[in-house]
Structures are given as C-alpha cells and as structure tokens.
Amino acid sequence: MKNINFLAKKTCYISKNSKIGNNCTIYPSVVIIDSEIGDNVTIQTGTIIKDNSIIGNNVFIGSHSIIRNNSIIGDNSTIGPGVEIKNSTIGNKCSFGHKNFIGDASIGNEVSFGFGTCIANYDFKQIQKTIIEDNVKIGCNSTIVAPIKIGKNSIIGAMSKLTKDIKSNSFVKPKNTLEITNIKKG
C-alpha cells in the first residue's frame, strides 16, 4: 500500500503517466510529468520533474529544482535547492549543493558538487557531453567546460575552471589571484 504524504495536494500536478513510490513526501507546488519517483523520496516546494525522468529510492530533492529530459538520479542521492538537471545520469550516493546546473552528463557514484557549480555543455554550435567518474569532489563555483572527462577519486578545488580531461586521483588547485585596484575619486 502506498503512503504518499502531500503537504498541499491541491497545489501539485502529477500527470497520469507518472508513478510515485511508497513513503514519499511531496511539498506544495510540485509538478511531476511523465516521470517515475522511487520509494522514500522527499520533493520540496516548487520542484518540476518531467520528460521521462527517473528518481531512485531514498532521494532528497530541494526546493525549486528542475529535473528534465530523461534524467536519472540514483539511490540515496541529495539534490540541493535550485539545481537543474538536464539529460543526465547520476549515480548512487551523490550530493549536489544548491544552484548547480548539470547538463548532458554521465556522473558516477559518490560524486559531490559545491554551491554554484556548472557544467557548460553548449559551445554555441552543439551540445557537448561530460563524464565524471566515481568519488569525485568538486568545490563551490567551479565551471566544467564540456566535452570533458574527470577521472575517479579526483578533487577539484573551489572556483576552478576545467577545460581539459582530468586523470584519476588528481587534485586540481585553481590559480587564485587577488587583485586590488585603488579607485581615485575625482
């Protein structure tokens, strides 16, 4: 027997072709269109899940997130508030901070992104693909410029801009610069 806890069911839209598993909690103003939600999933306010996306079991999705275009999220993952996931496959036990964009990516297990990390997947001509292997940690405000592959067990420092493949077991430290300019008041 399904136990779905809608906090404000009248404000939500769930299409007839969608499936929701057992013991899920759905906050107000959630939209689910032609997608599948696993068991023990929490979906917070204003989130949209559509276009044949699949959410695994024991997943938490923060408010105002968008998951679309056949995306798949593995079990025991956390999607922070304001995250957009497009045409991507995400492994198990992943964690994405708030305000990330993940587009056209294949992401392994136990991968985490800090706040504001973005996969730049479009080069003004075509969509490019990103591959991120298992156990990769990417710091806040980093940009991953596709096409690119990041090898397993790598750590990417905050504010990095990646434009080349990263080998497994790498540590990427961004070039930090501090520039101070005096402004003369005239």
N, C-alpha and C positions, 0 to 999 in steps of 0.2 A: 504494500500500500504506500502511495506517495504522500510525503509530508512536505508540502511546499508552503513556506511562510512568506506571503506577500504582505509587506508593511503598508501598502496602499494600492491594492489590486486595480482599482478603477483608473489609476493614473498610468498603468502599464499597458503595453501592447505586446501580445505574444501571438505570432501567426499560427495558423492551423498546422502548418508543416514543421513546426518546431517541437522539440522534445526536451523536457526538463526532468532530471533525475530526482532521487529521493533526498530529503533533508536539506533542501536548498532554501536560502533566504534571499528574497528579491525586494530591494528597496523601491521607493517611489520613482516613477517616470522612467522605468527601464523599458527598452524596446528590444525584442528578440524576433528576428525574421528568418525563417528557413534555416535554422541552426539547431545544434544539439548541445545540451548542457548536462554534464555528468552529475554524480551524487556529491552531496556535502559542499555545494558551491555557494558562495556569497557574492552577489552582484549589487554594487552600491548605486545610488541615485544617478539618474541621467545617462546611464551607460547604454550603448547601442551595440548589439551583436547581430550580424547579418551575413547574407551571401554564403550560406552553407558552411559556416564556421563551426568548429567542434571544440568544446571546452571539456577538459578532463575532470577527474574527481579531485575533491579537496582543493579547489582553486578559489582564491580571493581576487575579485576584480574591483578596483577602486572607482570612485565616482567619476562620471563624465568621460569614461574611456570609450573607444570605438574599436571594435574587432570586426574585420570585414574581409571579403574576397577570399573565401576558402581557407582562412587561417585555422591553425590547430594549436591548442595550448595543452601541454602535457600535465600530468597529475602533480598535485602538491606545489603548484606554482602561485606566485603572487604578482599581480599586475597592479601597479600603483595608480593613483588618480590621474586623469588626463592623459593616459597613454593611448596612442593609436597604433594598432597592429593591422597590417595590410598584406595579404597574400604571403603569409609566413608560417613556418612550422617551428614551434618552440617545444623543447624537451621538458623532462620532468624536473621538479625542484628548482625552477628558475625564479628569479626575483628582479622585477623592473621597477625602479624608482618612479616618481611622478614626472609627468610631462616628457615622455620619451616618444620618438617615432621609430617604429620598426617596420620597414617596408621591404618586401621581396627578399626575405632572409630565411636561411635554414640554421636554426640555433640548437645546439646540443643540450645536454643535461647540466644542471647546476651552474648556469650562467647568470650573472647579475650585471645590471646597468645602474649607475648612479643617476641622480636627478639630471634631466635635460639632455640626455644622450640621444643622438640622432643618427640614423642610417640614411645617408644621402644617396638615394637609389636611382636618381634620374639625371642624366647628363645633357639634357635639352635635345637629345636625339632618340634615346631609348631607355627603357627601364633596365637597370643592372642588378645582379644578384650578389648577395653577401652570404658567406658561410662562416659561422662561428662554432668551433668545436667545443667539447665538454670542458667544464670547470674554468671558464674564462670570467674574469672580473674586470669591468670597465668603469672607470671613475666618472664623476659628475662632469657635465657639459662637454663631453667628448663627441667628435664627429667622425663617423666611419664612412668613407667615400667608396662606394661600390664601383666596379666589381672588386671584391677583396675577400681573402680567407684569413681568419685568425685561428692559429693552432691551439690545441688543448693546453690547459694549465697555464695560460698566459695572464698577466696582469697589465692593464693599461691604465696609466696614471690619469688623474683628472685633467680636463681641458686639453686632451690630446686630439690631434687631427691625423687620422690614419688614411694614407693613400696607397700603401703597398702592403702586400701579404706579410703576415707576422708568423714566424715559425713557432712551433710548440715550445712551451716552457720559457717564453720570453717575458721580460719586464720592459715595458715602454715607459720611459720618463719623458714627459713633454719638455720642450725648451721653454723654461719660464723666464720671462723678461719683465722687468719693471722699468717703465719709462715715466719719468716725471718731467713735466714741462711747466715752466713758470709762465703765467699769462700776465702780461702787463696791462694794467688798466689805464685807459687813455682818456 
